[in-house]
């Protein structure tokens, strides 16, 4: 084989390798482009408002509502505490009345929450 033929074959082989690699690379680039377009459709912002601003507004609104609920719970705790105190006082009053009344000899002795 002459040198000219060998050089021509090497040049032809180089060209073929370049064409094949270029075709494979183009296919991969096209696939990446399709995937990027599909991802863009999923994440593209097409809202009329800025989502961050909208989220911040909702956060403030929810925080205000939560503060109101917590205040209501605090108020309810106070009310329940006062009711327990009144109930305890009434139980003590009932116990005192029971102690001052004559006992029926067949009735069991009065029991109080604090009695053993």
C-alpha positions as CSV (number, residue, x, y, z in Angstrom):
1,X,0.0,0.0,0.0
2,X,1.4,3.3,-0.9
3,X,1.7,6.2,1.4
4,X,-0.8,8.2,-0.5
5,X,-3.4,5.5,-0.1
6,X,-2.7,5.1,3.6
7,X,-3.0,8.9,4.1
8,X,-6.3,8.9,2.2
9,X,-7.6,5.9,4.3
10,X,-6.6,7.6,7.5
11,X,-8.3,10.8,6.4
12,X,-11.4,8.9,5.4
13,X,-11.5,7.0,8.7
14,X,-11.1,10.3,10.6
15,X,-13.9,11.9,8.6
16,X,-16.2,8.9,9.3
17,X,-15.4,8.9,13.0
18,X,-16.2,12.7,13.1
19,X,-19.5,12.2,11.3
20,X,-20.5,9.3,13.6
21,X,-19.5,11.2,16.8
22,X,-21.2,14.3,15.6
23,X,-24.5,12.4,14.9
24,X,-24.4,10.8,18.3
25,X,-23.6,14.1,20.0
26,X,-26.5,15.9,18.1
27,X,-28.9,13.2,19.2
28,X,-27.9,13.6,22.9
29,X,-28.0,17.4,22.6
30,X,-31.5,17.2,21.1
31,X,-32.7,14.9,23.9
32,X,-31.3,17.2,26.5
33,X,-33.1,20.1,24.8
34,X,-36.4,18.2,24.8
35,X,-36.0,17.3,28.5
36,X,-35.1,20.9,29.3
37,X,-38.3,22.2,27.5
38,X,-40.4,19.6,29.4
39,X,-38.9,20.7,32.7
40,X,-39.4,24.3,31.9
41,X,-43.1,23.7,31.3
42,X,-43.4,22.2,34.8
43,X,-41.5,25.0,36.6
44,X,-42.3,28.1,34.6
45,X,-44.0,30.9,36.5
46,X,-47.2,31.8,34.7
47,X,-48.9,33.3,37.7
48,X,-50.1,36.9,37.7
49,X,-48.5,37.5,41.1
50,X,-45.0,36.9,42.4
51,X,-45.2,33.5,44.2
52,X,-42.8,34.6,46.9
53,X,-44.8,37.8,47.7
54,X,-48.0,35.7,47.7
55,X,-46.4,33.2,50.1
56,X,-45.2,36.0,52.4
57,X,-48.7,37.4,52.5
58,X,-50.2,34.1,53.3
59,X,-47.6,33.6,56.0
60,X,-48.5,36.9,57.7
61,X,-52.2,36.1,57.4
62,X,-51.7,32.6,58.9
63,X,-49.5,34.0,61.7
64,X,-52.1,36.6,62.6
65,X,-54.8,33.9,62.7
66,X,-52.5,31.7,64.9
67,X,-51.9,34.5,67.3
68,X,-55.7,35.0,67.6
69,X,-56.2,31.3,68.3
70,X,-53.5,31.3,70.9
71,X,-55.0,34.3,72.7
72,X,-58.4,32.5,72.7
73,X,-56.8,29.4,74.1
74,X,-55.2,31.5,76.8
75,X,-58.5,33.0,77.7
76,X,-60.2,29.6,77.8
77,X,-57.5,28.3,80.1
78,X,-58.2,31.1,82.5
79,X,-61.9,30.4,82.3
80,X,-61.4,26.7,83.0
81,X,-59.1,27.4,85.9
82,X,-61.7,29.7,87.4
83,X,-64.4,27.0,87.0
84,X,-62.2,24.5,88.7
85,X,-61.6,26.9,91.6
86,X,-65.4,27.5,91.9
87,X,-66.0,23.7,91.8
88,X,-63.4,23.1,94.5
89,X,-65.0,25.8,96.6
90,X,-68.5,24.4,96.1
91,X,-67.2,20.9,97.0
92,X,-65.7,22.3,100.1
93,X,-68.9,24.0,101.0
94,X,-70.9,20.8,100.4
95,X,-68.5,18.9,102.6
96,X,-68.8,21.5,105.4
97,X,-72.6,21.2,105.2
98,X,-72.4,17.5,105.3
99,X,-70.3,17.6,108.4
100,X,-72.7,20.0,110.2
101,X,-75.8,17.9,109.4
102,X,-76.9,15.1,111.7
103,X,-76.0,11.7,110.2
104,X,-78.5,9.0,109.6
105,X,-77.2,5.9,111.4
106,X,-77.8,3.9,108.2
107,X,-76.2,6.4,105.8
108,X,-72.5,6.0,105.0
109,X,-70.3,8.8,106.2
110,X,-69.8,11.6,103.8
111,X,-66.7,11.4,101.7
112,X,-64.6,14.3,100.5
113,X,-62.2,14.3,97.7
114,X,-59.3,15.0,100.1
115,X,-60.4,12.3,102.6
116,X,-58.4,9.1,102.5
